[in-house]
Amino acid sequence: MRALCCFTATLLFATPAAHAVNWFGLEALSKASNLEIDVDTDSLRQSGTRREIRVRVTYPETRLHRWGASFRSVAATVEFECEGRLAGYRDAVFYAEPAGRGLVMAKEDGPLAPIPDRTADLLPSKSVEQLVRAACAQPKPAAR
C-alpha cells in the first residue's frame, strides 16, 4: 500500500508544467531582468477589477526555495487587483529544470498583497509592475 502511494505521488509530481499550451516569451521583461519570462496567452481572465494570468519564469541559475528545495523554474497563476494595486500568486509550482520541466520541487499557494511584496519571490519588482500595467490596461476601442 505504501509503495502504491509513493508511486502515485511520483506520477503527480512528474506532471508537466501547467496545462498551458500557448506560452509567449516577454522579450523586454526577460532582457531587463536576466530571466526568461513567459505568459500563457490563453490564460488571461478578468472578473471585475481582478485579472489573472499564468506566468512561467526560468532563472539563469538554480535557486533555493525557502523550504530548502533547489529549483530552476516556476509556473504560477498571478492575480492582479487593478484598483487596489495588489498582486500575488494564487499558486506556484517550482520545477527542477528550465521552462517548467522536470521534477516538481515545491508547490505553494499565496494571497494577494501590496505590490511587489508577494511576488518578489518570483519576479523583480520592475517586472511585476510592467505585468500589472499590461494586465490592467483598459482596451482601447478599435479605430474606424
N, C-alpha and C positions, 0 to 999 in steps of 0.2 A: 504494500500500500504506500509506504514512504517513497519507494522508487517511482511509483506512478505520479505522485505529487511533484517530485523533483523533475521528472520528465516533462510534465505539463508546464511547470514554471519555466523550464528552459525554453520550451516552444514559445511561450508568451513573451519572454524577454528577447527572443531572437527575431521577433516580428519586425519587418522593415519599417522605416520611418513613416509615420502617419499614413493617411490614405490619400494624401495629396498627389496629384499627378501632373500639375502644371506649375512647377517651380520656375520662377522668373528671377534671375540674378539682378540685384540692385547694384550696378557697377559703381555709381557715385558714392553710395554709402560704403560699399566694400573697399573702395580705394582710400577713402578718407579714414576708415577705421582699421585698416590692415586685416580685416576679417572677410570671409565670404558670407554675404547676407543674401538670402533668397526669400521670396514670399510666394505663397500658393495663390495664384491669381483667381482661382475658383473659390477660395475660402472666405473672401471678404463678405461679412454680414453686418447688417445695420438693424438696430432696434432702438428707436427714439434717438437720443443723443449718444448712444453707445455704438461702437464699432468693434469688430474683432477680425483678426486675420491670422493665418498660420505663418510662422516665420521659422526659417532654418538658418542657424549660424554655425559656420565651421571656423575654428580657431587655428592660427598658424602653428601652434604647438599644443601639446597635451596640457590640460588644466586639471586642477584638483577641486572636486566638488566639496562643499562644506562638510559632507558626511564621510569624506575620505576616499571616494572613488575617483579614479582618473577617467577623464573623458576628452574627446576631441571635437564633438559637435553636439548641438542641441536643437530639437524641434519643439516649438511651443505655440500655443494659441495665445496671442497677445490681445488684450482687451484695452480699449480706449474709452474713457468717458470724456467726450469732447468739451462739454461746457465746464466741467469741473477740473479740467486739465489733469486727469488721473490716467495712469496706465499700469498695467501689470500683466503677468501671465497667469492664465487660468490653469494651465497645465504645462509641464515641461518634461521632456524625455531626453536624457543625456546619454549619448552614444560613444562607444569606444573608437569609432572610425569617422573620417570626414563625411559630410553630406548625409548625416542621419543613417549611417550604415553600421553594421557590426552589433556587438552585444549591447544591450541596454544596461548602463552602469548605475543609473538612478532615475527615479521618477518623483515629481513633486507637484503640488498644487499651490496656487498663490492668490491672494486677494488683490484688489485694486489698491493703489497707494499713490500719494503725490509723485509726480514725475520728478526725477527719474528713480526714486528710491527702490521700488520693487523690481524694476527691470535692469538695474545696474549689474546684476549678476550675469545677465545675458548679453547686453549691448552697452557700448559707451553712451553717455547721456546725449551727446550730439546726434547720434544715430536714432535714439529714441525720439528726440524732438522732431527730427525730419519725418520719421514714420507717423508720428501723431499728426503733423501738419498734412501729410498726404492722405491719411485715413479719414481725417475730419474735414477735409476741404469740401466746400459746397460745390456740387457740379454746376457748371455754367451752362445756360441754355444754348442750344445749337444756333449758329448764325444762319440767317435766312437770306 
